């Protein structure tokens, strides 16, 4: 789960990580009032969306008067902001963050992420603050400092010194400030089951102090039950509505760009199914895992969500019965045809628990556009063929 910059800065403040003063608003009028309250004389008007690269997309601008705050707020609020992370469709800006200007002497990058290979948190830092870290990693990887932290040991002063030296900090006070900041950031990461915390840029002021000029955070969805205050920050308007609806029914759904809808049980089988479709010359339109508790209602809902995508020309149902029985899926398919206009070919491959019973159920249903696949390869091939003919 991701949160907005203004929410990330609320959490930063709880951990003693300095940030400029700012106020979140949802109207142009409130943007001007917020600027008056902050006092100026310089303000930054920032779009609040769950994506990076807002500045390059025109979503972060400097204002030097209240009239300019009003003008910029009017331009940014309600715009469709396109960045390298939103894709060409962009995201609608519904919130703004009005923030005090800052005395910027230097810009850095600082983050804590999970290194899956090392199986421990990794603190990353760079002197190239304000830039896309992906570009820095590709073009000048030597400018990125990486410091793994073993959770069994925790953050120690030597971790902070390694960061400070790697960033070329010579002044003793600045080194100490960096060590304290990195320690707080690591604690924030561990306390809240975060997946990623990023400050880009982290600035050094004229007084040699460090301040988070931006903030980006992502959290482990599975751990949100331990953090109700984090879960309360979820902004559903920033998420795919179909993915949100699917989650209500226990379905794991991710929209893709292809033409063959997929309904599978188990994430591994789902990935294998999508790979097989690609191998056969097609492209999957989604990832949809019905899980182990699927019933007729959830399967019907899965069909409904898949068919909301106008690009879908065929649906491939690939179920290996175990925890979820094949006859449940078969009944779900029949139920879906009753409550949803399934107007595309449905290719079904069922194997495992109660597969013979499921085959009999589907045979007696007399569904016109139902095609049976003998195995994974055969089912995928028939799905690609059906989509090509549609």
Secondary structure, DSSP 8 states (H G I E B T S, - for coil): -B--HHHHHHHHHHTT--B--EEEESSHHHHHHHHHHH--SSEEEEE--S-S-TTTTT-EEEESSHHHHHHHHHHHTT-EE--TTT-TT-EE---EEEEE----SEEEEEEEEEETTTTEEEEEEES-TTS-HHHHHHH-GGGEEEEEE-TTT---HHHHHHHHHHTT--SHHHHHHHHHHHHHHHHHHHHTTEEEEEEEEEEE-TTS-EEES--EEEE-GGGGGG-HHHHTT--GGGS-HHHHHHHHTT-EEEE-SSSEEEEESSHHHHHHHHHHHHHTT--BSEEEE--SS--HHHHHHHHHHHTTSTT--EEEEEEEESSS-HHHHHHHHHHHHHHS---SEEEEEEEETTHHHHHHHHHHHT-TTEEE-SSHHHHHHHHHHHHHH-
